[in-house]
Amino acid sequence: MENFIGELMALGAALSFSLASTTYTLAGRKFGASVSMALSLVFSLIFLLPLHQALYGELFPMAASGQRWLVLGASSLAGFVMSALFLLRAFQAIGPRLSMLIGATSPIFAAVLAWLLLGQSLPSYAVLGIALVLGGVITVVSSDVRHSIQSRHADYSKGLLMALAAAVLQGTSYVLMSEGVADDFPVMSASIMRTVFALGVLWVLIALRGKLRQNLRLIVDQPRALSLIALAAFTGPVLGATLVLASLQFTSVGISSTLTGTTPILMIPIGFVVFGEQITRRAIGGTCVAVAGVALLFAS
């Protein structure tokens, strides 16, 4: 079991992100993309800082080097800020399932960048496993494509481009995260550093747009949506992101990002319960293909 710890953490992250995606979608209807993410990061720090104090005896990772801050800050900008904002806007424009269809390509970008920049190579079984997982994920979520094309609206093309940009940026973020937690750097410290960086950037952007007071008033008027943001923060930026960082210390960027990318598979039962989505034969078939790919990744 110890040999699979990185893979298991990546799958745990996928489950966490599937829950976060659902709550972000619901809360985003009230607050909008940037405010939803900024609020979730505030809650993330509320969760993370006491845990860091309990684990390492200090509230904040003061001893982290400038280079570590630079790498983790860049990963936060690419993943937490830019990729997340693009993805949240894609959720609202074309829905979470179709956004995930485009987002399923992020492990490809991550694996290629890890090979080019970090020299990480994958055995043939792992490459086949990644192909099967991606094929299964795409099969699962592509059932919405025909309907989305038929009900195309003004935001459709913009939503597709946003989802693609999110995939590229997320792949880049994985490579930077892998470097950021190299040499057994504490993953909780890395999570806090990435959260602080993203939080500063997002709230500055909101203030520069002149909507800070308006959004603060909206927050007070929407307590139920605020509770959804708190749940999304715990399942996404706290639990999910920490598990991703931990998995990268035990397995390659390509495998970690691929297993984390099984989120749409895990969203099938959640979508059935929360959004009333039907479980189709295509979804079942795609899940079986993805599970076969996951098995190959564990075997590799």
C-alpha positions, 0 to 999 in steps of 0.5 A: 500500500505504501507504494501507492500512497501518491496515487491514493492521495491524487484520487482523494484530491479528485473526490475533494475537487468533485465536491468543491466543483459542485458547491462552487457552481451553486455559490458562483450564481450568487457571488460571481467567479472572482469573489467566490474564489477570493472568499474560499481562500479566506476560509482556506486560511482559517482552516489551514493556519491552526492546522499548521500551528498544530503540526509544526509549532508555528502559525506561518512558514516563516523559514521558507526561502525566497526561491520557494516563495517564487515557485509556489507563488507562480504555481498559485498564480497559474492554478489558484488564480488564473486557472480557477477563475477561467474554470469558474467562468466556464462553469457559469457559461457552459456548465461544469460537465462540459468545462470538465471535458475541456479540463480533462486535457490538463494532464497532457499539458502537465506530463509534456511540461514535466518531461520538458522541464523536469526530465520526468519520463513515464513507462509505457504502461503509465502512458497507456493508463493515462490515455485510458483515463483521459478517454474514459473521462472524455467519454463520460462528459462528452454526452453533454456536448451535443446538447450544449452545441444545440443550445448554444448562446452568446457565452458558449465560445467564450466558455470553451476558450476559458475552459481550454485556458484553465486546462493549460494553466492547470497543467503548468501549475502541476509542474510548478507545484512539483518543484515547490514541494521538492526536497520533502518541503512540508505540504501544509506550508506549501498550501498556506504559501500558495493560498496567501499569494492567491488571496492577495492577488484576487482581493487586489484585483477586486479592489481595483475593479471598484467593487469591493464595497458592493461585494462585501454587502452582497456577502452579508446578504447571502449567508447561505451562499457563504456557507457553500463557499466555506464548504467549497474552501475546505474540500477544494483549496484546503483538502484537495490542494493539500492532497495534490501537493502531497501526491507530487512528493510520491509520484510523477506529475503525469500520474498525479494530474491524471488521477486528480483529473478523474473528478468528472467520474466522481461527479456522476453520483453527485450530479445525479443527487444534486442536479438531477442528472441522469446516469447514461450508458455512456457514463457507465462505459466511460467510467469502466474505461477510466477505472481500467486506466487507473488500474494500469497506473497503479500497476506501473 
